[in-house]
C-alpha cells in the first residue's frame, strides 16, 4: 500500500509542477503582450497628437 501511495504522491507533485510551469509561461506571455500593447498605444497617441496638433494626453507636449 505504501508503494502505491508514494506513486500517487509523486504523480500529484509532477502534475503540480507542470501546472506551475504552464502558469509561469502564460504570465510571461501576457506581460509581453501588455508591453507590446503599451508601445502600440503610445505610438498611436504620438501620431494622433501630431496629426491633430493638440496635446491629447495632457502631458504638456504634442507628439
C-alpha positions as CSV (number, residue, x, y, z in Angstrom):
1,X,0.0,0.0,0.0
2,X,2.9,2.4,0.8
3,X,4.3,1.9,-2.7
4,X,1.1,2.9,-4.4
5,X,0.7,5.9,-2.1
6,X,4.2,7.1,-3.0
7,X,3.4,6.7,-6.7
8,X,0.2,8.7,-6.3
9,X,2.1,11.5,-4.4
10,X,4.9,11.6,-7.0
11,X,2.3,11.8,-9.8
12,X,0.5,14.7,-8.0
13,X,3.8,16.5,-7.4
14,X,4.7,16.2,-11.1
15,X,1.3,17.4,-12.2
16,X,1.5,20.4,-9.9
17,X,5.0,21.3,-11.2
18,X,3.7,21.1,-14.8
19,X,0.8,23.4,-14.0
20,X,3.1,25.9,-12.2
21,X,5.4,26.0,-15.2
22,X,2.4,26.4,-17.5
23,X,1.1,29.3,-15.4
24,X,4.5,31.0,-15.3
25,X,4.8,30.7,-19.1
26,X,1.4,32.2,-19.5
27,X,2.2,35.1,-17.2
28,X,5.4,35.8,-19.2
29,X,3.4,35.7,-22.5
30,X,0.7,38.1,-21.0
31,X,3.4,40.5,-19.7
32,X,5.0,40.6,-23.2
33,X,1.6,41.2,-24.8
34,X,0.8,44.1,-22.4
35,X,4.2,45.7,-23.1
36,X,3.6,45.4,-26.8
37,X,0.1,46.9,-26.5
38,X,1.5,49.8,-24.4
39,X,4.2,50.5,-27.1
40,X,1.5,50.4,-29.8
41,X,-0.8,52.7,-27.9
42,X,2.0,55.2,-27.2
43,X,3.0,55.3,-30.8
44,X,-0.6,55.7,-31.9
45,X,-1.2,58.6,-29.5
46,X,2.0,60.3,-30.6
47,X,1.0,60.1,-34.2
48,X,-2.6,61.2,-33.5
49,X,-1.3,64.2,-31.5
50,X,1.0,65.2,-34.4
51,X,-1.9,64.8,-36.9
52,X,-4.4,66.8,-34.8
53,X,-1.8,69.2,-33.4
54,X,-3.1,69.0,-29.9
55,X,-1.9,67.6,-26.5
56,X,-4.5,64.8,-26.2
57,X,-3.0,63.1,-23.1
58,X,-2.2,66.3,-21.1
59,X,1.5,65.6,-20.8
60,X,2.4,69.1,-21.8
61,X,3.6,68.4,-25.3
62,X,2.3,67.5,-28.7
63,X,3.7,64.2,-30.1
